[in-house]
Amino acid sequence: MSYQPCPPSTPQPCPQACPPPPPAPPCRVKPIMRGLHRAQTKALIAQGTLLAFIGGAAYYVLISAPRIAAYKDFYAKGEFEDWADEMARKGLFQSVPVESLKDNQHMNK
């Protein structure tokens, strides 16, 4: 469809009907090229920092905190003297002769 202008008006008593003009082409925003690399770099650094913080917090909450609690519980309830005596009686400690433990065991009872 091409736009055809109205023919020149004639001295007639009736007004002449013209077709409407075509719509204007759409406006497109020009890209901002000045400082584009700096702006993109700032955005990527901010996103990376935020993602690292979220990842670190998730690791602490999901892995580190339960592990710390398990170690605290282990060392609070551990019977290390009894375990050490049992391992020495089995001969797992090279520096403790088994014969000395058998003599001390009779003395303790």
Backbone torsions as a table, in degrees:
resi	resn	phi	psi	omega
1	MET	NA	125.6	177.1
2	SER	-109.1	150.8	-178.6
3	TYR	-83.9	125.1	178.2
4	GLN	-115.5	124.9	-179.2
5	PRO	-68.7	160.5	178.7
6	CYS	-65.5	143.5	175.0
7	PRO	-67.8	159.5	-178.8
8	PRO	-58.8	143.6	-176.9
9	SER	-69.4	142.5	178.7
10	THR	-109.6	153.4	-179.7
11	PRO	-74.8	68.2	176.9
12	GLN	-108.2	154.5	-179.5
13	PRO	-71.8	-22.3	-178.0
14	CYS	-91.5	137.5	176.1
15	PRO	-70.5	150.1	-177.9
16	GLN	-93.0	137.6	179.4
17	ALA	-95.1	122.7	178.2
18	CYS	-104.1	147.3	173.6
19	PRO	-68.7	149.2	-178.9
20	PRO	-66.9	152.6	177.8
21	PRO	-68.3	154.5	179.7
22	PRO	-67.8	154.8	179.9
23	PRO	-67.0	152.0	179.3
24	ALA	-69.4	149.1	177.3
25	PRO	-64.1	150.4	-177.2
26	PRO	-66.7	144.5	178.4
27	CYS	-83.4	132.9	176.5
28	ARG	-116.8	135.8	-180.0
29	VAL	-76.9	132.5	178.7
30	LYS	-73.6	142.0	178.7
31	PRO	-70.0	147.0	178.0
32	ILE	-87.9	106.2	-176.5
33	MET	-90.1	-27.5	-178.8
34	ARG	-74.4	121.2	178.5
35	GLY	79.7	12.2	-177.6
36	LEU	-65.0	-45.1	-179.0
37	HIS	-62.9	-42.7	179.4
38	ARG	-63.2	-43.2	-179.4
39	ALA	-65.0	-43.0	178.7
40	GLN	-65.6	-39.2	179.4
41	THR	-64.9	-43.3	177.8
42	LYS	-60.3	-42.7	-179.8
43	ALA	-64.2	-42.6	-180.0
44	LEU	-66.5	-38.2	178.1
45	ILE	-65.7	-42.4	178.3
46	ALA	-63.2	-43.6	179.1
47	GLN	-64.5	-42.2	179.3
48	GLY	-63.8	-41.6	178.6
49	THR	-64.0	-44.0	179.2
50	LEU	-63.6	-42.7	179.5
51	LEU	-65.5	-39.4	178.4
52	ALA	-65.2	-40.5	178.9
53	PHE	-64.5	-44.4	179.8
54	ILE	-64.2	-42.0	178.1
55	GLY	-63.8	-42.1	178.1
56	GLY	-64.7	-41.9	178.5
57	ALA	-65.1	-41.2	179.0
58	ALA	-64.9	-40.5	178.0
59	TYR	-62.6	-42.7	-179.6
60	TYR	-64.1	-46.1	-175.8
61	VAL	-70.2	-41.8	-173.3
62	LEU	-87.5	-27.5	-174.4
63	ILE	-118.8	-52.6	-172.1
64	SER	-69.0	-47.7	-176.5
65	ALA	-62.6	-45.9	176.5
66	PRO	-63.4	-34.8	179.1
67	ARG	-66.6	-42.3	178.0
68	ILE	-62.4	-42.4	179.2
69	ALA	-64.0	-39.2	179.5
70	ALA	-66.0	-40.7	177.2
71	TYR	-65.2	-42.8	177.9
72	LYS	-60.6	-42.3	179.4
73	ASP	-65.2	-42.2	-179.6
74	PHE	-61.6	-46.8	-177.2
75	TYR	-75.8	-22.6	177.0
76	ALA	-76.0	-36.2	-175.8
77	LYS	-99.9	-1.6	-174.4
78	GLY	-71.1	139.1	176.1
79	GLU	-107.8	77.2	-169.6
80	PHE	-70.9	-35.0	179.1
81	GLU	-64.7	-44.4	179.5
82	ASP	-64.8	-41.8	179.4
83	TRP	-64.7	-40.2	179.7
84	ALA	-65.4	-41.6	177.8
85	ASP	-63.1	-41.7	179.7
86	GLU	-63.9	-43.3	179.0
87	MET	-66.6	-36.2	179.0
88	ALA	-68.2	-39.0	177.7
89	ARG	-64.8	-30.4	178.5
90	LYS	-79.5	-8.7	178.1
91	GLY	85.9	22.6	-179.3
92	LEU	-82.4	-18.6	177.9
93	PHE	-97.7	121.5	-178.6
94	GLN	-74.3	-26.6	-175.2
95	SER	-83.9	-9.0	-179.0
96	VAL	-112.8	113.1	178.2
97	PRO	-69.9	140.9	-176.9
98	VAL	-66.4	-33.5	-178.6
99	GLU	-62.4	-37.3	-179.5
100	SER	-68.0	-31.0	179.3
101	LEU	-72.5	-36.7	-180.0
102	LYS	-65.8	-37.5	179.1
103	ASP	-69.3	-43.2	-179.6
104	ASN	-67.8	-28.4	-179.5
105	GLN	-67.6	-38.6	178.5
106	HIS	-69.8	-31.8	-179.0
107	MET	-73.3	-32.5	-178.6
108	ASN	-73.7	-26.4	-177.0
109	LYS	-89.7	NA	NA
